[in-house]
Amino acid sequence: MPISKLKKTHALRVFSANPTPRLELSTIDAVRREMARLYRDAKCGNIPTADASRLAFILAQIGKLIETSALETRLSTLEKTYDQRA
């Protein structure tokens, strides 16, 4: 419904959400710390366990990507070293 069509009894509300803090998740250790914080928050009842479970899954996927990227970099370095010796 366009704003012009709203009755005067309907007050418009503007909600401003607090910005989500930007998390440092570029290392396995950072992901581990965030997952531990998430666990503590769920254990204390600060967030629903279903939400914590979903977020933990995402963090685990981020951890796997970091690990895979590190292995890919190491493998690439080894291959270049091998090619230079051959």
N, CA, C and O of each residue as an XYZ file, in Angstrom:
344
protein
N       0.851     -1.175      0.000
C       0.000      0.000      0.000
C       0.896      1.236      0.000
O       1.788      1.355      0.840
N       0.666      2.140     -0.922
C       1.469      3.365     -0.953
C       1.289      4.169      0.325
O       0.236      4.130      0.961
N       2.314      4.883      0.678
C       2.282      5.686      1.911
C       1.148      6.707      1.864
O       0.514      6.984      2.882
N       0.902      7.252      0.702
C      -0.164      8.260      0.587
C      -1.537      7.684      0.881
O      -2.443      8.439      1.235
N      -1.728      6.379      0.748
C      -3.013      5.737      0.979
C      -3.206      5.309      2.440
O      -4.303      4.892      2.812
N      -2.181      5.401      3.258
C      -2.302      4.995      4.657
C      -3.202      5.963      5.413
O      -3.173      7.175      5.196
N      -3.996      5.394      6.301
C      -4.828      6.238      7.141
C      -3.942      6.973      8.140
O      -2.848      6.515      8.468
N      -4.411      8.079      8.603
C      -3.635      8.861      9.563
C      -3.444      8.116     10.878
O      -2.549      8.447     11.656
N      -4.267      7.128     11.127
C      -4.136      6.368     12.371
C      -2.953      5.406     12.325
O      -2.497      4.929     13.364
N      -2.461      5.126     11.137
C      -1.313      4.234     11.004
C      -0.035      5.067     11.054
O       0.304      5.770     10.102
N       0.638      4.975     12.140
C       1.902      5.705     12.272
C       2.994      4.922     11.565
O       3.074      3.700     11.688
N       3.811      5.614     10.844
C       4.945      4.967     10.187
C       6.072      4.813     11.191
O       6.427      5.750     11.906
N       6.614      3.633     11.228
C       7.728      3.374     12.138
C       8.989      3.104     11.327
O       8.975      2.365     10.343
N      10.041      3.702     11.753
C      11.325      3.471     11.115
C      12.200      2.746     12.125
O      12.485      3.255     13.210
N      12.608      1.571     11.749
C      13.470      0.782     12.614
C      14.886      0.862     12.071
O      15.132      0.653     10.883
N      15.782      1.162     12.944
C      17.182      1.140     12.522
C      17.880      0.030     13.290
O      18.000      0.065     14.515
N      18.328     -0.939     12.542
C      19.026     -2.068     13.148
C      20.475     -1.678     13.410
O      21.093     -0.942     12.641
N      20.989     -2.187     14.501
C      22.402     -1.971     14.756
C      23.192     -2.742     13.713
O      22.843     -3.874     13.378
N      24.250     -2.138     13.199
C      25.029     -2.861     12.189
C      25.668     -4.110     12.796
O      26.123     -4.106     13.940
N      25.687     -5.162     12.008
C      26.299     -6.404     12.458
C      27.807     -6.195     12.525
O      28.415     -5.717     11.568
N      28.409     -6.553     13.656
C      29.863     -6.364     13.732
C      30.573     -7.248     12.714
O      30.208     -8.406     12.513
N      31.569     -6.694     12.092
C      32.339     -7.456     11.103
C      33.303     -8.363     11.849
O      34.122     -7.904     12.646
N      33.193     -9.653     11.578
C      34.020    -10.628     12.260
C      35.257    -10.948     11.445
O      35.201    -11.024     10.218
N      36.356    -11.133     12.121
C      37.597    -11.570     11.487
C      37.553    -13.096     11.424
O      37.710    -13.767     12.445
N      37.343    -13.635     10.242
C      37.246    -15.087     10.076
C      38.194    -15.584      8.990
O      37.861    -16.507      8.246
N      39.367    -14.978      8.899
C      40.283    -15.343      7.824
C      41.281    -16.432      8.214
O      42.048    -16.901      7.373
N      41.273    -16.832      9.472
C      42.169    -17.906      9.904
C      41.368    -18.978     10.634
O      40.282    -18.721     11.154
N      41.924    -20.179     10.658
C      41.267    -21.276     11.379
C      41.118    -20.915     12.853
O      40.096    -21.227     13.464
N      42.119    -20.267     13.426
C      42.044    -19.903     14.841
C      40.911    -18.906     15.095
O      40.220    -19.000     16.110
N      40.718    -17.965     14.194
C      39.625    -16.998     14.342
C      38.270    -17.692     14.247
O      37.348    -17.363     14.993
N      38.150    -18.647     13.336
C      36.902    -19.406     13.190
C      36.663    -20.238     14.455
O      35.536    -20.333     14.940
N      37.725    -20.833     14.978
C      37.616    -21.626     16.214
C      37.121    -20.760     17.372
O      36.241    -21.173     18.127
N      37.686    -19.561     17.511
C      37.256    -18.661     18.591
C      35.791    -18.269     18.442
O      35.055    -18.221     19.428
N      35.368    -17.989     17.214
C      33.970    -17.614     16.975
C      33.041    -18.784     17.268
O      31.959    -18.597     17.824
N      33.458    -19.987     16.894
C      32.628    -21.160     17.165
C      32.528    -21.402     18.673
O      31.466    -21.780     19.167
N      33.614    -21.189     19.401
C      33.585    -21.342     20.858
C      32.669    -20.294     21.494
O      31.935    -20.602     22.433
N      32.707    -19.048     20.982
C      31.826    -18.003     21.493
C      30.373    -18.361     21.220
O      29.503    -18.161     22.067
N      30.125    -18.883     20.046
C      28.777    -19.305     19.668
C      28.275    -20.415     20.592
O      27.122    -20.402     21.025
N      29.145    -21.365     20.884
C      28.790    -22.462     21.788
C      28.430    -21.922     23.179
O      27.424    -22.316     23.769
N      29.262    -21.019     23.686
C      28.982    -20.457     25.011
C      27.659    -19.704     25.030
O      26.889    -19.815     25.984
N      27.392    -18.928     23.963
C      26.131    -18.186     23.891
C      24.929    -19.132     23.864
O      23.915    -18.865     24.510
N      25.037    -20.220     23.129
C      23.936    -21.188     23.076
C      23.789    -21.904     24.416
O      22.674    -22.120     24.892
N      24.902    -22.266     25.012
C      24.885    -22.981     26.296
C      24.239    -22.128     27.396
O      23.538    -22.645     28.265
N      24.485    -20.829     27.344
C      23.915    -19.912     28.350
C      22.490    -19.489     28.019
O      21.839    -18.822     28.824
N      22.003    -19.867     26.854
C      20.651    -19.506     26.469
C      20.532    -18.135     25.832
O      19.424    -17.624     25.666
N      21.669    -17.524     25.470
C      21.626    -16.199     24.841
C      21.105    -16.251     23.409
O      20.547    -15.271     22.915
N      21.284    -17.387     22.744
C      20.733    -17.579     21.404
C      20.126    -18.978     21.342
O      20.593    -19.889     22.027
N      19.093    -19.152     20.528
C      18.475    -20.479     20.403
C      19.476    -21.494     19.840
O      20.288    -21.166     18.975
N      19.406    -22.707     20.337
C      20.348    -23.733     19.887
C      20.193    -24.043     18.403
O      21.175    -24.387     17.745
N      18.991    -23.929     17.866
C      18.803    -24.160     16.427
C      19.583    -23.131     15.613
O      20.213    -23.473     14.612
N      19.540    -21.881     16.041
C      20.315    -20.835     15.356
C      21.807    -21.091     15.509
O      22.569    -20.939     14.554
N      22.222    -21.475     16.703
C      23.637    -21.759     16.945
C      24.109    -22.910     16.062
O      25.220    -22.879     15.534
N      23.275    -23.907     15.906
C      23.621    -25.054     15.076
C      23.821    -24.630     13.622
O      24.774    -25.059     12.971
N      22.935    -23.803     13.125
C      23.056    -23.327     11.739
C      24.324    -22.497     11.555
O      25.049    -22.661     10.574
N      24.578    -21.618     12.498
C      25.770    -20.778     12.410
C      27.046    -21.600     12.557
O      28.044    -21.325     11.891
N      27.017    -22.602     13.421
C      28.183    -23.476     13.590
C      28.472    -24.230     12.300
O      29.634    -24.421     11.939
N      27.434    -24.654     11.607
C      27.622    -25.335     10.329
C      28.310    -24.411      9.331
O      29.235    -24.824      8.632
N      27.864    -23.174      9.266
C      28.470    -22.201      8.353
C      29.934    -21.969      8.735
O      30.805    -21.920      7.866
N      30.198    -21.829     10.023
C      31.583    -21.643     10.471
C      32.444    -22.850     10.111
O      33.604    -22.689      9.731
N      31.895    -24.042     10.225
C      32.643    -25.247      9.850
C      32.974    -25.231      8.360
O      34.070    -25.623      7.960
N      32.032    -24.780      7.545
C      32.282    -24.686      6.107
C      33.369    -23.650      5.807
O      34.222    -23.873      4.948
N      33.336    -22.532      6.509
C      34.382    -21.516      6.343
C      35.738    -22.105      6.727
O      36.734    -21.888      6.038
N      35.768    -22.850      7.830
C      37.008    -23.498      8.259
C      37.545    -24.455      7.203
O      38.749    -24.493      6.951
N      36.658    -25.226      6.587
C      37.082    -26.159      5.537
C      37.645    -25.407      4.333
O      38.628    -25.838      3.730
N      37.022    -24.290      3.987
C      37.512    -23.503      2.861
C      38.896    -22.921      3.152
O      39.760    -22.895      2.276
N      39.098    -22.463      4.367
C      40.414    -21.938      4.754
C      41.453    -23.041      4.678
O      42.546    -22.841      4.147
N      41.110    -24.202      5.209
C      42.027    -25.343      5.186
C      42.345    -25.762      3.750
O      43.507    -26.001      3.421
N      41.345    -25.852      2.911
C      41.548    -26.234      1.513
C      42.410    -25.214      0.782
O      43.284    -25.577     -0.005
N      42.159    -23.946      1.046
C      42.948    -22.889      0.416
C      44.417    -22.977      0.828
O      45.311    -22.818     -0.003
N      44.660    -23.233      2.116
C      46.040    -23.361      2.596
C      46.724    -24.558      1.954
O      47.887    -24.470      1.561
N      46.012    -25.677      1.843
C      46.585    -26.865      1.203
C      46.862    -26.620     -0.282
O      47.880    -27.064     -0.813
N      45.963    -25.923     -0.932
C      46.148    -25.604     -2.341
C      47.396    -24.740     -2.542
O      48.167    -24.967     -3.474
N      47.589    -23.765     -1.681
C      48.762    -22.896     -1.753
C      50.039    -23.694     -1.536
O      51.014    -23.526     -2.269
N      50.035    -24.561     -0.531
C      51.216    -25.383     -0.253
C      51.516    -26.325     -1.410
O      52.677    -26.491     -1.784
N      50.490    -26.942     -1.978
C      50.684    -27.851     -3.098
C      51.248    -27.109     -4.303
O      52.147    -27.606     -4.981
N      50.721    -25.928     -4.562
C      51.196    -25.131     -5.683
C      52.685    -24.779     -5.498
O      53.460    -24.817     -6.454
N      53.066    -24.443     -4.283
C      54.471    -24.132     -3.989
C      55.349    -25.355     -4.208
O      56.428    -25.252     -4.791
N      54.892    -26.504     -3.745
C      55.658    -27.739     -3.948
C      55.799    -28.072     -5.434
O      56.871    -28.482     -5.877
N      54.736    -27.901     -6.194
C      54.789    -28.183     -7.625
C      55.755    -27.257     -8.341
O      56.498    -27.696     -9.218
N      55.754    -25.981     -7.979
C      56.697    -25.033     -8.596
C      58.130    -25.400     -8.251
O      59.009    -25.331     -9.110
N      58.375    -25.789     -7.010
C      59.714    -26.200     -6.587
C      60.155    -27.435     -7.360
O      61.300    -27.509     -7.805
N      59.273    -28.389     -7.521
C      59.576    -29.627     -8.254
C      59.870    -29.314     -9.723
O      60.824    -29.843    -10.292
N      59.047    -28.450    -10.338
C      59.239    -28.095    -11.745
C      60.574    -27.391    -11.972
O      61.209    -27.588    -13.009
N      61.005    -26.570    -11.010
C      62.264    -25.845    -11.150
C      63.459    -26.812    -11.037
O      64.505    -26.567    -11.638
N      63.312    -27.890    -10.283
C      64.403    -28.871    -10.121
C      64.495    -29.802    -11.320
O      65.569    -30.328    -11.611
N      63.399    -30.009    -12.009
C      63.381    -30.969    -13.127
C      64.000    -30.416    -14.383
O      64.056    -31.107    -15.400
